[in-house]
Every structure is written in C-alpha cells, then in structure tokens.
Amino acid sequence: MSFNELGLMPELLSTLKPKAYPAPTPVQSDCIPAALSGKDVWVTAPTGSGKTLAYALPLVNHLLQSLAQIQQQGHPTRSSHSRNAKQVQSLVLVPTRELAIQVSQTFMGLTAQWGRLCKITVVFGGVSINPQMMGLRGGTDILIATPGRLIDLMAHNALQLSQVQTLVLDEADKLLELGFQEELQTILRQLPKHRQTLLLSATKPPSMHPLAQALLQDPLVIHIEGEAPQPSVIVQRAIYTDVGKRTQLLKHLIKEAPLKQALVFVATQHSSEIVAAKLRVAGIAAEPFHGQLSQGKRQQVLADFKAQRVKVVLATDLAARGLDIEKLPAVVNFDLPRSAVDYTHRIGRTGRAGEEGLAISFVTPESLPHWSLIEKRHAVKLDLETLVGFEATAPVPPQGPSHGGIKGKRPSKKDKLRELAAQQSALTGKAAN
C-alpha cells in the first residue's frame, strides 16, 4: 500500500518525501483512513511504529480542506476570514515538553509550504507564559500542549476549547503514568461532547480502559504487535530511621552501598536545595530539581543526569512529572509520597524495560502511620530494615500480619487524622535535616 491510497489530499501527499516516507507503516495504513472519516480511533503500537504521522496527516488534511472551503466561499486568503478568537480547532495533548517540541516539528514540516495560512502552536511549562498567551491571540488551528500549561492558559482566559473538533491523546499511557489524571479531567470538561478523539499509546495498561470508555465512541481499535516487553523487576525496601539521620543515611547508601545513580524524592523545594547542597559538600554530584528552577536549568540538570555527570537528583513530585530516564537504577523516597498512587508513580521510574530497579523508602517514627496506609493501599508489606549507625531512637514496632490493616477496609477517622498529621509533618522544614 502507498500513501496515495489512503485518501489524503494531493497537496499534502506532495510534502511526503519518498526517501523519508517510502510507504505507510501498518499503524498509518489502518489509522489514517479511519481518522479521515471522522471515526474515533484507539491505537496501541510500539515506539517507532509511526504513530505521530498516523494522526498528524489526518489533522493537517482536515485543515487543508477547511482552507479550500474558505477559498471557495470567496476568501482568497486566511487573513480575510480570520480564525475565531481564542478558539482551537484540533488539540494534541502530550505528557512531556520534549514530546511537545518533537510533535510540533512534525506538524511544522507538513504545513511549511502554506506558511501563515496554517497556524500551529505549541505550549508547555517551564518557560514564560506571556509569549504563549500572545501566540494564541486570534486562535490557532492545531495546538500541541502539555496538560499543566494548557490549564494555566485556560485559567488566564488565553484560549477556549468549546470548538475543538479533534482531540488527540498521544502517549496516553504515559499521561496516566505521570499522574495527569486530574488535569485530563479538567481539560475534558471544557471540550465539546461531539468531537473526534484519537487515543494513542505504546502499551495498554488496565488504567487505560476507563479512560478509553469515557472518551471514545464506537472506536476503531488498532493493535500493532511489537516485541514483547520484558517484565520490570523493582526491589522495594523500607529503612527505619530518625528524621535527622536521613541525609547521612542517603550519603551512606550512595557511597557505601553503592547506588550508581538515584532519583530522590523530597517534599519541598527548600529540601531539594538543602539536601543537594549537603551531598555536594560530601563530594557527591547532586542537583535540585523543582518548579522554581528555570526551564533551561531543569533541562541542563536532566541532560547531566542522563549523561551520568550528575549522580543524584533531588526532585519534588510536581517537577518530576515529566522526567523520563532510561535505565534509572534507583528511586529513594527521602520524604514519603502523599498517597499510594504517588508511591506507584515514583517507584515506577525505575525498573523499566526489563531492567532491575531499586526503590528505597525512608520511614521515621513520625511517618510510620502514613507508611502503613501506603502499604495497605499499595497492597505491599515490607519489613522495616535498620542499618547500624542510623537506627531510630524509637524501637521498630511489631510487624505482625495486622500491621498493614485489613484489605478493603475503609480508613477510620483515626487513620485519616494520622495520615493528615504525617503529611503536615512532611511539609515542615525537617526535611532539610
């Protein structure tokens, strides 16, 4: 099969260089005709299978058809028939800044010959919002966005989603993995009910099914087999220590264990800076990673970490959402996460693609009730370890079968109060000790 057989406009076909795109991939052959017909599509295909072009070509094709209709109505140029102010025709949601840039480059390449007639806009966090707001004046044809920045722009009344014709969720599995469920729900409430939706992912985890059911209407389901992914192996440990001994314990694990590299989660930006500074004094290459850093600085830290020039990154949950580091050997919960869901997201950063990973959680006497709740909801039961020289002043509590609570039992009022107290404690300045 050739691209000529998929129903694309000749003008668009002319942009596909034969050397770069000799023939459509299987996912493109299946997805493009369905997307052109206006049908909802659910695609599961491995990385590198051509998913981006599978939805980019139909979206650009729809845009060119709209331009042709404008010309037929007596408007020779787009300037004489402006876009609706603040409105978006097609919305592409992606999980990370890097992917947003990559996808926008694909669209720019497909529409380059039409110049300003096709308005492609990309928005993401970590940079000033003002230029992005200005870029959205007069609306846009195709918007590529990360969820957080899109919500920020909506809050600033910089755009409206009531006229979106096509919604694309690219790497939907990663959107869920990185904890964007709430942001997605906020965005979906602003979209029209009658629209086309394209859902694309490399995997199909159980969490995808409720999302697909909520978004898709009688979809074409496309599943392209890739190499069977190797099961991930994550070794989980819990170390019982005092609040004031955590930084020294972390130094010990890095130097003596040793940990080749580690992504360390802390509760606050202040803790990120302080703990990173103390590690550097000890001769450990460490960098903070939080929302107050500039995008340039965050990108540099990430690049240095991937290149192994940095050994430890101290990150807050919010800043770490877009982090995707291949073969990350270890995750450390310096401060416990707020919930079992956050715990799952954190430890899932290691042990990918068949690689063995290590997840270590520091549990203190103060955070022990909260840790028990995390164990219960995560359906895990770990023995509390103690290391010589880093023991907690309070003895290790009995760890019988009842320690994790009764599975399926609703938390009592006392449990909720304990969890709230643990969360408040985690947000204090103690984390910097």
C-alpha positions, 0 to 999 in steps of 0.5 A: 500500500502507498500513501496515495491510497489512503485518501489524503489530499494531493497537496499534502501527499506532495510534502511526503518525501519518498526517501523519508516516507517510502510507504505507510507503516501498518499503524498509518495504513489502518489509522489514517483512513479511519481518522479521515472519516471522522471515526474515533480511533484507539491505537496501541503500537510500539515506539517507532511504529509511526504513530505521530504521522498516523494522526498528524496527516489526518489533522493537517488534511482536515485543515487543508480542506477547511482552507479550500472551503474558505477559498471557495466561499470567496476568501482568497486568503486566511487573513480575510476570514480570520480564525475565531478568537481564542478558539482551537480547532484540533488539540494534541495533548502530550505528557512531556515538553520534549514530546511537545517540541518533537510533535510540533516539528512534525506538524511544522514540516507538513504545513511549511509550504502554506506558511501563515495560512496554517497556524500551529502552536505549541505550549508547555511549562517551564518557560514564560507564559506571556509569549504563549498567551500572545501566540494564541491571540486570534486562535490557532488551528492545531495546538500541541500542549502539555496538560499543566500549561494548557490549564494555566492558559485556560485559567488566564482566559488565553484560549477556549476549547468549546470548538475543538473538533479533534482531540488527540491523546498521544502517549496516553499511557504515559499521561496516566503514568505521570499522574495527569489524571486530574488535569485530563479531567479538567481539560475534558470538561471544557471540550465539546461532547461531539468531537473526534478523539484519537487515543494513542499509546505504546502499551495498554495498561488496565488504567487505560480502559476507563479512560478509553470508555469515557472518551471514545465512541464506537472506536476503531481499535488498532493493535500493532504487535511489537516485541514483547516487553520484558517484565520490570523487576523493582526491589522495594525496601523500607529503612527505619530511621530518625528524621535527622539521620536521613541525609547521612543515611542517603550519603551512606547508601550512595557511597557505601552501598553503592547506588550508581545513580538515584532519583530522590524524592523530597517534599519541598523545594527548600529540601531539594536545595538543602539536601543537594547542597549537603551531598555536594559538600560530601563530594557527591554530584547532586542537583535540585530539581523543582518548579522554581528552577528555570526551564533551561536549568531543569533541562541542563540538570536532566541532560547531566543526569542522563549523561551520568555527570550528575549522580543524584537528583533531588526532585519534588513530585510536581517537577518530576512529572515529566522526567523520563530516564532510561535505565534509572537504577534507583528511586529513594523516597527521602520524604514519603509520597502523599498517597499510594498512587504517588508511591506507584508513580515514583517507584515506577521510574525505575525498573523499566524495560526489563531492567532491575530497579531499586526503590528505597523508602525512608520511614521515621517514627513520625511517618510510620502511620502514613507508611502503613496506609501506603502499604495497605493501599499499595497492597505491599508489606515490607519489613522495616530494615535498620542499618547500624549507625542510623537506627531510630531512637524509637524501637521498630514496632511489631510487624505482625500480619495486622500491621498493614490493616485489613484489605478493603477496609475503609480508613477510620477517622483515626487513620485519616487524622494520622495520615493528615498529621504525617503529611503536615509533618512532611511539609515542615522544614525537617526535611532539610535535616 
